[in-house]
Every structure is written in structure tokens, then in C-alpha cells.
Amino acid sequence: MRKILMIAMALAIALIPLTGEAKKKKENKSKSPFGEVFEVPANEHDTEEYFGAPGIAYGNIANMGELQLLALKNAQNAVRQKIKHSYKGLITDYASTMNLGNGDNIQSKADRRGDQIIDAVVNDTQASKGPFFSEPDDKGNVTCYIGIRVYKKELAKKVSDTLSEDEELKLMFKEDEFRKRMDETFKKYKEEKQ
């Protein structure tokens, strides 16, 4: 019995440094489920002035030109989704508060026209940050980062100008009121996300 007790104590003493080291390793380990987390080099955040988004693409170092285009398209898609979400909410709210007759038809038409302008503006964006490239990994691949911005006031002006040119929409939409609401809605989008 004494022998068993001595062996158990020896084992416990031998394991103390191992459990201490394991504890240290566990404490140093990131609490993120994604492992080590870093800031995207070309990250563009939404502000009161503009919608922003980063774009990321990964591929072979020999295709750096293509990677830039892919990263730009990814950023454009991200910012497009933010703008369209905000715009669709604005149209729905505006149509209901202004008690527009034939509201569904007007709302649908305003959605389509707005989407066309939003797509044209976003597709015309260029990188505001980057491109930045990571070091090549052991397979010869790099990650490309690009950031873009779409200025809210310019976008609101283009959309409201286009809607006011349409005869049917011109009768229903009060341009100044609509533009004011669009500016407020775009500003709120930034405030809600932070």
C-alpha cells in the first residue's frame, strides 16, 4: 500500500510541470473560434459619409492581376448588398408613409430603377485602399486585399435625380423629401452597424 502511495505521489509530482505548461499554452491560445485574428489591411468601414467594404481574393502569385479584379468584385458585391438593403427599406418606408396610390407598382418601379443606378455606381468604383498582397505561402499562393468606398450623398443624388426623371415616379415622389429621407436612411445604416 505504501508503495502504491509513493508511486502515485511521484507521478503527481512529475505531472505538475506538464499541467502547468498545458495551462499556460491554453491561456495563450486565442479565444477566437477562428484561431489568430488580424485586421484586413484594406478594410473600409461604413461611415456617415460613405459605404465601405474590403474585398479579398486568394490564389497563385502568378495571377496577381486576376486576384486584384476578384478582390475588387468581392468588395463591390459586399457594398452593393449594404446599399440595396438600406435602399429597399427606404422605398418601403417612403411608400407607406406618403400613402402613395398604386403603391406596389410605384414601389416595384422605384426598386428596379434604384437597383440599376446602384449597380452602375458600384460597378464604377475603384480601390480606395490597396491592393495589398500577403507573403506567398508554401504553395506559392497569396491573398489580395482591396478596399472600396461609395459616397452616400453622390449616390443619393444620382438615385433621386433618376427617379425624378421618370414621369410616373415624378408624380408620386417629392424629390426633396425623398432625397432628405435617403440621406437620413444612409446615415442611420452606419449608426446601426456600429
Residue frames as qw, qx, qy, qz and C-alpha x, y, z in Angstrom:
[[0.000, 0.887, 0.461, 0.000, 0.00, 0.00, 0.00],
 [0.313, -0.796, 0.108, 0.507, 2.80, 2.32, 0.91],
 [0.438, -0.110, 0.603, 0.657, 4.50, 1.50, -2.39],
 [0.224, 0.635, 0.646, 0.359, 1.38, 2.41, -4.34],
 [0.157, -0.936, -0.240, 0.203, 1.08, 5.69, -2.45],
 [0.411, -0.581, 0.339, 0.615, 4.73, 6.54, -3.19],
 [0.379, 0.181, 0.673, 0.608, 4.29, 5.78, -6.91],
 [0.085, 0.813, 0.551, 0.166, 1.13, 7.91, -7.07],
 [0.253, -0.890, -0.030, 0.379, 2.92, 10.84, -5.35],
 [0.444, -0.330, 0.503, 0.664, 5.89, 10.53, -7.70],
 [0.296, 0.455, 0.682, 0.491, 3.59, 10.55, -10.69],
 [0.053, -0.915, -0.397, 0.045, 1.69, 13.56, -9.36],
 [0.346, -0.752, 0.181, 0.531, 4.93, 15.47, -8.76],
 [0.420, -0.073, 0.630, 0.649, 6.16, 14.56, -12.25],
 [0.204, 0.606, 0.673, 0.373, 2.91, 15.72, -13.86],
 [0.143, -0.819, -0.299, 0.468, 2.71, 19.10, -12.09],
 [0.151, -0.487, 0.339, 0.791, 5.09, 20.85, -14.53],
 [0.128, 0.195, 0.799, 0.554, 3.24, 19.33, -17.50],
 [0.026, -0.740, -0.672, -0.005, -0.15, 20.53, -16.32],
 [0.190, -0.745, -0.075, 0.634, 1.32, 23.96, -15.58],
 [0.153, -0.263, 0.558, 0.772, 2.71, 24.20, -19.13],
 [0.062, 0.428, 0.828, 0.358, -0.51, 22.91, -20.62],
 [0.083, -0.801, -0.498, 0.323, -2.37, 25.55, -18.65],
 [0.159, -0.606, 0.193, 0.755, -0.04, 28.29, -19.96],
 [0.125, 0.017, 0.742, 0.659, -0.48, 27.07, -23.54],
 [0.000, 0.620, 0.778, 0.098, -4.23, 27.04, -23.07],
 [0.119, -0.799, -0.272, 0.523, -4.19, 30.60, -21.68],
 [0.151, -0.468, 0.403, 0.772, -2.04, 31.86, -24.59],
 [0.221, 0.289, 0.830, 0.421, -4.30, 30.23, -27.13],
 [0.201, -0.101, -0.198, -0.954, -6.68, 32.61, -28.89],
 [0.352, 0.267, 0.718, -0.537, -10.25, 32.63, -27.65],
 [0.520, 0.424, -0.220, -0.708, -11.48, 33.12, -31.22],
 [0.853, 0.129, 0.493, -0.117, -13.00, 30.06, -32.87],
 [0.699, 0.713, -0.047, 0.034, -11.06, 31.11, -35.99],
 [0.805, -0.045, -0.066, 0.588, -7.63, 30.99, -34.35],
 [0.336, -0.362, -0.009, 0.869, -5.41, 34.02, -34.67],
 [0.279, 0.837, 0.469, 0.045, -7.39, 37.02, -35.93],
 [0.394, -0.215, 0.141, 0.882, -5.91, 40.01, -37.77],
 [0.278, 0.724, 0.189, -0.602, -7.16, 43.27, -39.26],
 [0.682, 0.519, 0.414, 0.306, -7.69, 43.23, -43.04],
 [0.446, -0.222, 0.122, 0.858, -5.09, 45.64, -44.49],
 [0.009, -0.174, -0.402, -0.899, -7.53, 47.37, -46.87],
 [0.088, -0.554, -0.808, 0.181, -10.58, 47.38, -44.61],
 [0.108, -0.263, -0.134, -0.949, -13.06, 50.16, -45.31],
 [0.020, -0.403, -0.805, 0.434, -15.73, 50.67, -42.64],
 [0.001, -0.743, -0.536, -0.400, -19.06, 52.38, -43.17],
 [0.211, -0.205, -0.303, 0.907, -19.10, 56.00, -42.04],
 [0.265, 0.692, 0.431, -0.515, -21.69, 58.78, -42.21],
 [0.168, 0.655, -0.358, -0.644, -20.01, 59.86, -45.47],
 [0.502, 0.399, -0.650, -0.407, -19.68, 56.60, -47.34],
 [0.973, -0.093, 0.138, -0.162, -20.41, 52.88, -47.55],
 [0.134, 0.695, -0.705, -0.055, -17.19, 50.89, -47.43],
 [0.973, -0.080, 0.167, -0.137, -16.13, 47.29, -47.83],
 [0.226, -0.585, 0.732, 0.266, -13.00, 45.18, -48.15],
 [0.892, 0.337, -0.156, -0.258, -12.50, 42.63, -50.90],
 [0.449, -0.535, 0.714, 0.057, -10.32, 39.56, -50.53],
 [0.880, 0.388, -0.191, -0.198, -9.08, 37.06, -53.11],
 [0.582, -0.519, 0.619, 0.093, -6.67, 34.13, -52.76],
 [0.892, 0.445, 0.081, -0.022, -4.67, 32.47, -55.49],
 [0.838, 0.029, 0.121, 0.532, -1.36, 31.82, -57.18],
 [0.283, -0.680, 0.083, 0.671, 1.20, 34.61, -57.15],
 [0.295, 0.016, 0.625, 0.723, 1.43, 34.37, -60.95],
 [0.015, -0.614, -0.675, -0.410, -2.19, 35.60, -61.17],
 [0.217, -0.366, -0.399, 0.812, -1.87, 38.80, -59.17],
 [0.170, 0.000, -0.287, -0.943, -3.74, 40.84, -61.80],
 [0.487, -0.328, -0.700, -0.406, -6.71, 38.48, -61.69],
 [0.433, -0.389, -0.678, 0.449, -6.61, 38.45, -57.90],
 [0.039, -0.169, -0.154, 0.973, -6.94, 42.24, -57.85],
 [0.391, -0.129, -0.449, -0.793, -10.02, 42.06, -60.06],
 [0.550, -0.345, -0.758, -0.064, -11.55, 39.29, -57.92],
 [0.322, -0.323, -0.538, 0.709, -10.88, 41.23, -54.71],
 [0.136, 0.062, -0.073, -0.986, -12.45, 44.34, -56.27],
 [0.498, -0.232, -0.614, -0.567, -15.54, 42.36, -57.35],
 [0.496, -0.359, -0.744, 0.268, -15.86, 40.88, -53.83],
 [0.144, -0.262, -0.337, 0.893, -15.71, 44.37, -52.30],
 [0.285, -0.036, -0.324, -0.902, -18.24, 45.67, -54.82],
 [0.520, -0.313, -0.742, -0.285, -20.64, 42.83, -54.06],
 [0.391, -0.362, -0.655, 0.537, -20.35, 43.44, -50.31],
 [0.002, 0.244, 0.158, -0.957, -21.02, 47.18, -50.58],
 [0.343, -0.133, -0.564, -0.739, -23.80, 46.60, -53.15],
 [0.457, -0.399, -0.795, -0.007, -25.66, 44.37, -50.67],
 [0.239, -0.384, -0.477, 0.754, -25.40, 47.00, -47.93],
 [0.127, 0.142, -0.148, -0.970, -26.69, 49.77, -50.18],
 [0.406, -0.202, -0.682, -0.574, -29.55, 47.72, -51.62],
 [0.385, -0.420, -0.774, 0.277, -30.65, 46.63, -48.16],
 [0.118, -0.388, -0.302, 0.863, -30.72, 50.23, -46.99],
 [0.196, 0.083, -0.380, -0.900, -32.41, 51.46, -50.18],
 [0.372, -0.302, -0.809, -0.341, -35.17, 48.83, -50.19],
 [0.290, -0.491, -0.664, 0.485, -36.03, 49.74, -46.60],
 [0.013, -0.311, -0.026, 0.950, -36.19, 53.39, -47.58],
 [0.276, -0.075, -0.597, -0.749, -38.52, 52.74, -50.53],
 [0.378, -0.418, -0.826, -0.032, -40.88, 50.61, -48.43],
 [0.243, -0.498, -0.487, 0.675, -40.97, 53.20, -45.65],
 [0.038, 0.219, -0.171, -0.960, -41.38, 56.13, -48.04],
 [0.295, -0.207, -0.714, -0.600, -44.20, 54.48, -49.99],
 [0.375, -0.510, -0.767, 0.101, -46.12, 53.64, -46.83],
 [0.226, -0.510, -0.372, 0.742, -45.70, 57.00, -45.07],
 [0.081, 0.219, -0.264, -0.936, -46.51, 59.04, -48.18],
 [0.556, 0.389, 0.625, -0.386, -49.67, 56.94, -48.79],
 [0.123, 0.359, -0.601, -0.703, -48.80, 56.52, -52.44],
 [0.806, 0.294, 0.213, -0.468, -51.74, 55.31, -54.51],
 [0.891, 0.412, -0.191, -0.015, -50.95, 52.18, -56.52],
 [0.375, -0.809, 0.450, -0.038, -48.09, 51.78, -54.05],
 [0.837, -0.149, 0.498, 0.173, -46.93, 48.30, -55.04],
 [0.695, 0.616, 0.226, 0.295, -46.44, 49.31, -58.67],
 [0.085, 0.946, -0.200, 0.239, -44.62, 52.51, -57.73],
 [0.603, -0.646, 0.467, -0.006, -42.53, 50.73, -55.13],
 [0.873, 0.098, 0.418, 0.230, -41.59, 48.00, -57.59],
 [0.550, 0.763, 0.086, 0.329, -40.63, 50.52, -60.26],
 [0.155, -0.918, 0.308, -0.197, -38.59, 52.59, -57.78],
 [0.792, -0.396, 0.453, 0.097, -36.84, 49.39, -56.62],
 [0.824, 0.352, 0.316, 0.312, -35.88, 48.47, -60.19],
 [0.339, 0.872, -0.040, 0.352, -34.69, 51.95, -61.15],
 [0.406, -0.833, 0.355, -0.128, -32.79, 52.33, -57.89],
 [0.873, -0.196, 0.408, 0.183, -31.14, 48.93, -58.35],
 [0.712, 0.583, 0.157, 0.357, -29.99, 49.95, -61.83],
 [0.081, 0.914, -0.208, 0.338, -28.37, 53.14, -60.53],
 [0.654, -0.639, 0.401, -0.061, -26.85, 51.39, -57.53],
 [0.906, 0.074, 0.326, 0.261, -25.36, 48.70, -59.78],
 [0.544, 0.740, 0.031, 0.394, -23.96, 51.32, -62.18],
 [0.174, -0.896, 0.295, -0.282, -22.38, 53.36, -59.36],
 [0.763, -0.481, 0.432, 0.002, -20.94, 50.34, -57.56],
 [0.887, 0.269, 0.258, 0.274, -19.60, 48.76, -60.76],
 [0.407, 0.821, -0.068, 0.394, -17.75, 52.00, -61.44],
 [0.515, -0.829, 0.217, -0.024, -15.88, 52.02, -58.11],
 [0.638, 0.508, -0.490, 0.308, -12.13, 51.65, -57.90],
 [0.723, -0.290, -0.467, 0.419, -9.91, 50.67, -55.00],
 [0.175, -0.927, 0.063, -0.325, -9.62, 53.33, -52.31],
 [0.466, -0.668, 0.578, -0.052, -7.10, 51.19, -50.43],
 [0.744, -0.113, 0.639, 0.157, -4.72, 48.65, -51.86],
 [0.938, -0.120, -0.297, -0.132, -4.19, 46.35, -53.47],
 [0.300, -0.655, 0.663, -0.205, -2.15, 44.74, -50.70],
 [0.844, 0.169, -0.494, -0.124, -0.70, 41.26, -51.05],
 [0.783, -0.555, 0.275, -0.058, 0.31, 38.78, -48.37],
 [0.117, -0.569, 0.790, 0.194, 3.60, 36.92, -48.47],
 [0.710, 0.172, -0.573, -0.371, 3.39, 33.80, -50.66],
 [0.804, -0.370, 0.381, -0.268, 2.57, 30.66, -48.70],
 [0.455, -0.370, 0.781, 0.216, 4.39, 27.34, -49.19],
 [0.612, 0.419, 0.662, 0.113, 2.17, 26.59, -52.22],
 [0.292, 0.054, 0.365, 0.882, 3.02, 29.89, -53.94],
 [0.087, -0.722, -0.604, -0.326, -0.37, 31.46, -53.19],
 [0.142, 0.032, -0.270, 0.952, -1.02, 34.99, -51.97],
 [0.004, -0.723, -0.668, 0.175, -4.02, 36.84, -50.58],
 [0.178, 0.315, 0.205, 0.909, -5.00, 40.14, -52.17],
 [0.114, -0.649, -0.595, 0.460, -6.84, 42.82, -50.18],
 [0.104, 0.323, 0.298, 0.892, -8.66, 45.84, -51.68],
 [0.009, 0.536, 0.610, -0.584, -10.95, 48.40, -50.04],
 [0.092, 0.432, 0.495, 0.748, -13.64, 50.50, -51.76],
 [0.054, 0.400, 0.462, -0.789, -15.91, 53.43, -50.89],
 [0.048, 0.556, 0.621, 0.551, -19.22, 54.65, -52.31],
 [0.035, -0.015, -0.293, 0.955, -20.11, 58.17, -51.21],
 [0.103, 0.503, 0.818, -0.259, -23.64, 58.36, -49.85],
 [0.194, 0.671, 0.164, -0.696, -24.56, 61.91, -50.92],
 [0.160, 0.390, -0.621, -0.661, -23.44, 61.32, -54.52],
 [0.028, -0.156, -0.974, -0.160, -25.36, 58.06, -54.65],
 [0.135, 0.586, 0.654, -0.459, -28.50, 59.63, -53.14],
 [0.204, 0.604, -0.127, -0.760, -28.33, 62.46, -55.69],
 [0.141, 0.216, -0.803, -0.537, -27.97, 60.07, -58.64],
 [0.008, 0.323, 0.946, -0.035, -30.85, 57.88, -57.47],
 [0.152, 0.657, 0.500, -0.543, -33.24, 60.76, -56.71],
 [0.169, 0.516, -0.350, -0.763, -32.33, 62.53, -59.99],
 [0.105, 0.047, -0.904, -0.412, -33.05, 59.34, -61.93],
 [0.040, 0.467, 0.859, -0.207, -36.35, 58.70, -60.14],
 [0.155, 0.665, 0.258, -0.683, -37.46, 62.30, -60.72],
 [0.121, 0.344, -0.584, -0.725, -36.82, 61.92, -64.48],
 [0.027, -0.238, -0.951, -0.196, -39.39, 59.11, -64.70],
 [0.300, -0.321, -0.257, -0.861, -42.82, 60.61, -65.47],
 [0.683, -0.450, -0.523, -0.239, -44.85, 58.16, -63.34],
 [0.653, -0.310, -0.449, 0.525, -42.46, 58.33, -60.40],
 [0.187, 0.216, -0.055, 0.957, -42.10, 62.11, -60.72],
 [0.444, -0.502, -0.299, -0.680, -45.80, 62.49, -59.91],
 [0.796, -0.467, -0.380, -0.057, -45.53, 60.31, -56.81],
 [0.724, -0.254, -0.238, 0.596, -42.13, 61.16, -55.38],
 [0.055, -0.997, 0.015, -0.050, -41.38, 64.56, -53.93],
 [0.733, 0.456, -0.310, 0.398, -37.72, 64.81, -54.89],
 [0.016, 0.647, -0.449, 0.616, -36.53, 66.99, -51.99],
 [0.745, -0.407, 0.289, -0.442, -38.40, 64.91, -49.42],
 [0.991, 0.109, -0.071, 0.021, -37.17, 61.67, -50.94],
 [0.566, 0.550, -0.390, 0.474, -33.53, 62.85, -51.12],
 [0.280, -0.620, 0.433, -0.591, -33.69, 64.04, -47.50],
 [0.894, -0.254, 0.219, -0.298, -35.04, 60.67, -46.38],
 [0.909, 0.309, -0.207, 0.189, -32.40, 58.83, -48.41],
 [0.254, 0.636, -0.477, 0.551, -29.61, 60.84, -46.76],
 [0.542, -0.492, 0.417, -0.538, -31.07, 60.07, -43.32],
 [0.984, -0.021, 0.052, -0.168, -31.52, 56.38, -44.11],
 [0.760, 0.446, -0.339, 0.328, -27.95, 56.00, -45.39],
 [0.016, -0.631, 0.506, -0.588, -26.60, 57.78, -42.29],
 [0.765, -0.359, 0.296, -0.446, -28.62, 55.50, -40.00],
 [0.952, 0.191, -0.239, 0.017, -27.16, 52.45, -41.70],
 [0.446, 0.489, -0.531, 0.529, -23.74, 53.42, -40.39],
 [0.333, -0.487, 0.434, -0.681, -25.08, 54.22, -36.92],
 [0.909, -0.167, 0.063, -0.378, -26.94, 50.90, -36.60],
 [0.897, 0.260, -0.329, 0.142, -23.89, 48.84, -37.61],
 [0.332, 0.505, -0.545, 0.581, -21.54, 50.27, -35.02]]
